Amino acid sequence: MFKEITSVSVSGCYWTGSSAVLDLLKEHSSCVLIPDEFSAYSYGQFFEEALHPLRQGIFHKSTIEKNLTRFIEFNKNEPPILFAVMRRLCHLASFYPEQLFYRRRGIGAILGKKYQAACESFVVHFRELENDIGPEGMKHLFKLLNQILVEGTYGALSNINRGIPKQKVIGVFDQFISAPYIEFAKPWLPDTKFINVDRDWRDQYIEMRPQMDRMIKVNNSIGARPWAEDIIDRLPTKIEFFVELRNRVELLKARRDKNPDTIWLQFEDLVTDVDRVAIELFDFLNIDKENWSPDTVFIPAKSATNIGKWRTSPYQDELEIIDYKLSR
């Protein structure tokens, strides 16, 4: 057994380069990456809509069931080719049935029986709270929630073959809690740290632009709000959606000093000054730089090709409009 096992959430804001941070953490022997995006809790939406009201003594059954359904479906497998083809056909027809577009990542099978058992216990106990939201029930829910992270880390650890220091292990959960939901998640995850990654908004816009309409439609179909977006009947324009998104990012970054367990990293800084940013990151996680093997996974020169892509983009007019709206 390890002396200490903790968790960290690494999150971006759509195409902001968080995968570069994940690659850097892979190079540190104390870090164990949970495979794939860990969207079991809908990027943190679960905490705002289901767990936060519960702390106020409110059990909103329909909202809780929607969030639990996304949680349950996340752990399931699906026939990848069949579902991909069906989703493609639905997209061409602008038809987005909820059951088809749930995010099923098959993580349950990957992380093992103990992880699956912890998830099942969490769901059963959560539903039981409808009849009695008392302190003991809440305490047990808290324990089950954190046990999922522990078992997920052990499950991921069993799938890799490398030495792990016995003094500390950090489970790294990709896209676990996005920045707008940290305030709702923190009371439930007191030992979890949160890494948020941002990027030059111009490169971000250029990369997410081709996927934006489809992404919004899919999220609306399953009631998902990865960055606390409003779900509305009218599809916003790309510029409308992006400006609102960037305003939210800047607001959250301005409040970052209020939470010592939260850090913001800039993708460009990581690429151009990797040693400084790596030390800042390792200090934040309280892990030793000596256990870092640089240039084994994260290759700054490769990531550098993703900087300044906006300069050759054909969407200069849109970038100018966005720049104007953001500067107002």
Residue pairs with C-beta under 8 A, 6 or more apart in sequence:
2 164
2 166
2 167
2 168
2 169
3 166
3 167
3 168
4 167
4 168
4 169
5 150
5 153
5 154
5 168
5 169
5 170
5 171
6 168
6 169
6 170
6 171
6 191
6 192
6 193
7 149
7 153
7 170
7 171
7 172
7 173
7 176
7 189
7 191
7 192
7 193
8 25
8 170
8 171
8 172
8 173
8 192
8 193
8 194
8 195
8 285
9 173
9 175
9 176
9 177
9 192
9 193
9 194
9 195
10 18
10 21
10 22
10 25
10 172
10 173
10 174
10 175
10 176
10 195
10 197
11 18
11 43
11 174
11 175
11 176
11 177
11 178
11 179
11 194
11 195
11 196
11 197
12 18
12 175
12 196
12 197
12 198
12 199
13 178
13 179
13 196
13 197
13 198
13 204
13 227
13 245
13 249
14 204
14 208
14 215
14 226
14 227
14 245
15 199
15 204
15 207
15 208
16 197
16 198
16 199
16 204
16 267
17 197
17 199
17 267
17 270
17 303
17 306
18 174
18 175
18 195
18 197
20 197
20 267
20 270
20 271
20 298
20 303
21 195
21 197
21 265
21 270
21 281
22 33
22 172
22 174
23 297
23 298
23 299
24 270
24 274
24 278
24 281
24 297
24 298
25 31
25 33
25 170
25 172
25 281
26 33
26 296
26 297
26 298
27 292
27 293
27 294
27 295
27 296
27 297
27 298
28 282
28 287
28 291
28 292
28 293
29 162
29 163
29 164
29 165
29 291
29 292
29 293
30 164
30 165
30 168
30 169
30 170
30 285
30 287
30 288
30 291
31 170
31 172
31 287
32 153
32 156
32 157
32 160
32 164
32 169
32 170
32 171
32 172
33 156
33 172
33 174
34 107
34 111
34 152
34 153
34 156
34 171
34 172
34 173
34 174
35 107
35 110
35 156
35 159
36 105
36 107
36 110
36 174
37 103
37 105
37 174
37 175
38 107
38 152
38 173
38 174
38 175
38 176
39 74
39 103
39 105
39 175
39 226
40 46
40 70
40 71
40 74
40 75
40 107
40 119
40 148
41 47
41 67
41 71
41 176
41 177
41 185
42 67
42 70
42 71
42 224
42 225
42 226
43 175
43 176
43 177
43 178
43 181
43 224
43 225
43 226
43 227
44 176
44 177
44 178
44 180
44 181
44 182
44 184
44 185
45 67
45 181
45 224
45 225
45 226
45 228
46 67
46 70
46 71
47 177
47 181
47 184
47 185
47 188
48 181
48 184
48 228
49 60
49 63
49 64
49 66
49 67
50 60
50 63
50 64
50 67
50 68
50 126
51 145
51 184
51 185
51 188
52 184
53 59
53 60
53 63
54 129
54 133
54 138
54 141
55 138
55 187
57 133
59 129
59 130
59 133
61 130
64 126
64 127
66 223
68 123
68 126
68 127
69 102
70 102
70 103
70 222
70 223
70 224
71 119
71 123
72 119
72 123
73 102
73 103
73 104
74 102
74 103
74 104
74 105
74 107
75 104
75 105
75 106
75 107
75 108
75 116
75 119
76 104
76 106
76 108
77 104
77 106
77 108
77 109
78 104
78 106
83 100
83 104
86 100
87 100
87 101
90 96
90 97
90 100
90 101
91 214
94 217
96 217
96 218
96 220
96 221
97 221
98 221
98 222
98 223
101 218
101 221
101 222
102 222
103 222
107 115
107 152
108 115
108 116
108 119
109 116
110 155
110 156
110 159
111 151
111 152
111 155
111 156
112 151
112 154
112 155
112 158
114 151
114 154
114 155
115 148
115 151
115 152
115 154
115 155
117 151
118 144
118 147
118 148
118 150
118 151
119 148
121 144
121 147
122 141
122 144
122 145
122 147
122 148
125 137
125 140
125 141
125 144
126 141
128 137
129 137
129 138
129 141
142 188
145 188
145 189
146 188
146 189
146 191
149 171
149 173
149 189
149 192
150 171
152 171
152 173
153 169
153 170
153 171
156 171
157 164
157 169
165 291
168 286
168 287
170 285
170 287
175 226
177 185
177 189
177 192
177 194
178 196
178 226
178 227
178 228
179 194
179 196
179 227
179 249
179 252
179 262
180 227
180 228
180 248
180 252
181 228
182 194
182 259
182 262
183 259
185 192
186 192
186 259
186 261
192 261
193 261
193 262
193 263
193 284
193 285
194 259
194 261
194 262
194 263
195 263
195 265
195 281
195 284
196 252
196 256
196 262
196 263
196 264
196 265
197 264
197 265
197 266
197 267
198 249
198 253
198 264
198 265
198 266
198 267
199 266
199 267
199 268
200 267
200 268
200 307
200 308
200 310
201 242
201 246
201 322
201 326
202 310
202 319
203 306
203 307
203 308
203 309
203 310
205 242
205 310
205 315
205 318
205 319
205 322
206 309
206 310
206 313
206 315
206 319
207 306
207 309
208 215
208 242
209 238
209 315
209 318
212 238
212 241
212 242
213 235
213 238
216 229
216 235
216 236
216 241
217 235
218 224
219 225
219 226
219 229
219 231
220 231
220 232
223 231
225 231
227 245
227 248
228 248
229 241
229 244
229 245
236 244
238 318
239 318
239 321
239 322
239 325
242 322
243 322
243 325
243 326
246 322
246 326
247 326
253 264
256 262
256 263
256 264
263 280
263 281
263 284
265 277
265 280
265 281
267 303
267 306
267 307
268 307
269 276
269 277
270 277
270 278
270 300
270 303
271 300
271 303
271 304
271 307
272 300
272 304
274 294
274 298
274 300
275 294
278 289
278 292
278 294
279 289
282 288
282 289
282 292
310 319
313 319
